[in-house]
Amino acid sequence: MQIWVDGDACPVVVKEILFRAAERTKVPVILVANQPLRTPNSEYIKTVRVASGFDVADDYIVNEVIRGDLVITADIPLAAQVIEKGARVISPRGEALTPENIKARLTMRNFMEEMRSSGQISGGPTPLSKKDRQVFANELDRFLSRAGQQL
């Protein structure tokens, strides 16, 4: 099992939680981005730099992920693709995206995109709060605990 991170948009605080988890559990964390990323020196943390372009990092993750891997992303279309391949997804806010809830999340995402493009709403998500960080860390720990029991 590996943890794949949509690295371009992942908040630094979430990366730090992942880095600590990688060292503690010895589960590899792979950050995929189209720009250089700073990571601690660790045999469990790796970066993959992809070319710039629309969805290049997403496509890389989709091609490499396998059943049982975990993907950290807020990108709902990417989440849907990796869930289809049998991977698990946790958003940086700690929401577990599953086969049961991904269709509704895709529908909501598309609706909100329509609203933004028509000018009816503007802006993006609020910054991560301390509560969001804790929810993410708890969900990650739950996932790693379940994965550890299956090994």
C-alpha positions as CSV (number, residue, x, y, z in Angstrom):
1,M,0.0,0.0,0.0
2,Q,1.1,3.5,-0.8
3,I,-0.3,7.0,-0.2
4,W,-0.5,9.2,-3.3
5,V,-0.8,13.0,-2.8
6,D,-2.1,15.4,-5.3
7,G,0.9,17.6,-4.3
8,D,0.2,20.9,-6.2
9,A,-2.8,21.8,-4.2
10,C,-2.3,19.9,-0.9
11,P,-1.9,22.3,2.1
12,V,1.5,22.3,3.8
13,V,0.0,21.3,7.1
14,V,-1.6,18.2,5.6
15,K,1.7,17.3,4.0
16,E,3.4,17.6,7.4
17,I,0.8,15.2,8.9
18,L,1.5,12.8,6.1
19,F,5.2,13.0,6.5
20,R,4.9,12.1,10.2
21,A,2.6,9.2,9.4
22,A,5.0,7.9,6.8
23,E,7.8,7.8,9.3
24,R,5.7,6.3,12.1
25,T,4.0,3.6,10.0
26,K,6.7,3.1,7.3
27,V,4.0,3.5,4.6
28,P,5.4,5.2,1.5
29,V,4.0,8.7,0.7
30,I,4.4,9.8,-3.0
31,L,3.7,13.5,-3.8
32,V,3.0,14.2,-7.5
33,A,3.3,17.7,-8.7
34,N,4.3,19.8,-11.6
35,Q,6.6,22.0,-9.5
36,P,9.4,21.1,-7.1
37,L,8.2,20.3,-3.6
38,R,10.1,20.4,-0.3
39,T,10.1,17.2,1.7
40,P,12.0,15.8,4.6
41,N,14.8,13.4,3.8
42,S,13.2,10.0,4.3
43,E,13.1,6.6,2.6
44,Y,9.3,6.7,3.0
45,I,8.7,10.0,1.2
46,K,9.2,10.5,-2.5
47,T,8.2,13.2,-5.0
48,V,7.4,12.8,-8.7
49,R,7.6,15.9,-10.8
50,V,5.4,15.8,-13.9
51,A,5.3,18.2,-16.8
52,S,3.1,21.3,-16.5
53,G,-0.3,21.0,-18.0
54,F,-4.0,20.4,-17.3
55,D,-4.5,17.2,-15.3
56,V,-1.0,15.9,-15.9
57,A,-0.4,15.1,-12.2
58,D,-3.9,13.7,-11.9
59,D,-3.4,11.4,-14.9
60,Y,-0.1,10.2,-13.4
61,I,-1.8,9.3,-10.1
62,V,-4.7,7.5,-12.0
63,N,-2.2,5.5,-14.0
64,E,0.0,4.5,-11.0
65,V,-2.6,3.9,-8.2
66,I,-3.7,0.4,-7.4
67,R,-6.4,-1.2,-5.4
68,G,-5.9,-0.6,-1.7
69,D,-3.8,2.6,-2.1
70,L,-4.8,5.8,-0.5
71,V,-5.1,9.1,-2.5
72,I,-5.1,12.5,-0.8
73,T,-6.9,15.1,-3.0
74,A,-9.6,17.7,-3.0
75,D,-10.0,17.1,-6.8
76,I,-13.4,15.4,-7.1
77,P,-13.0,14.1,-10.7
78,L,-9.6,12.6,-9.7
79,A,-11.2,11.0,-6.6
80,A,-13.9,9.4,-8.8
81,Q,-11.3,7.9,-11.1
82,V,-9.1,6.4,-8.4
83,I,-12.2,5.1,-6.5
84,E,-13.1,3.3,-9.7
85,K,-9.7,1.6,-9.5
86,G,-10.3,0.4,-6.0
87,A,-8.2,3.0,-4.2
88,R,-9.4,5.0,-1.1
89,V,-9.6,8.8,-1.0
90,I,-9.4,11.3,1.8
91,S,-9.7,15.0,1.2
92,P,-7.4,17.4,2.9
93,R,-10.3,18.3,5.2
94,G,-10.6,14.7,6.3
95,E,-13.6,13.7,4.3
96,A,-13.5,10.1,3.2
97,L,-14.7,9.9,-0.4
98,T,-16.2,6.5,-1.2
99,P,-18.1,4.7,-3.9
100,E,-21.3,5.5,-1.9
101,N,-20.8,9.3,-1.8
102,I,-18.6,10.2,-4.9
103,K,-21.5,10.6,-7.4
104,A,-23.2,13.1,-5.1
105,R,-20.0,15.0,-4.6
106,L,-19.4,15.0,-8.4
107,T,-22.9,16.4,-9.0
108,M,-22.4,19.1,-6.3
109,R,-19.0,20.0,-7.8
110,N,-20.4,20.4,-11.3
111,F,-23.3,22.5,-9.9
112,M,-20.9,24.8,-8.0
113,E,-18.7,25.1,-11.1
114,E,-21.8,26.2,-13.1
115,M,-22.7,28.8,-10.5
116,R,-19.1,30.2,-10.4
117,S,-18.9,30.4,-14.3
118,S,-22.2,32.2,-14.4
119,G,-21.0,34.7,-11.8
120,Q,-23.7,33.8,-9.3
121,I,-21.1,32.9,-6.7
122,S,-17.4,33.6,-6.4
123,G,-14.5,32.5,-4.3
124,G,-13.2,29.1,-3.2
125,P,-13.1,27.0,-0.1
126,T,-12.2,28.6,3.3
127,P,-8.7,28.0,4.7
128,L,-8.2,24.8,6.7
129,S,-9.1,25.3,10.3
130,K,-7.5,23.5,13.3
131,K,-10.6,21.3,13.4
132,D,-10.1,20.4,9.7
133,R,-6.5,19.4,10.4
134,Q,-7.6,17.2,13.3
135,V,-10.4,15.6,11.3
136,F,-7.9,14.8,8.5
137,A,-5.3,13.4,11.0
138,N,-8.1,11.2,12.6
139,E,-9.3,9.9,9.3
140,L,-5.8,9.1,8.2
141,D,-5.1,7.2,11.4
142,R,-8.3,5.2,11.0
143,F,-7.3,4.3,7.4
144,L,-3.8,3.3,8.4
145,S,-5.1,1.3,11.4
146,R,-7.5,-0.7,9.1
147,A,-4.8,-1.1,6.5
148,G,-2.3,-2.4,9.1
149,Q,-4.8,-5.0,10.3
150,Q,-5.2,-6.3,6.8
151,L,-1.5,-6.8,6.2
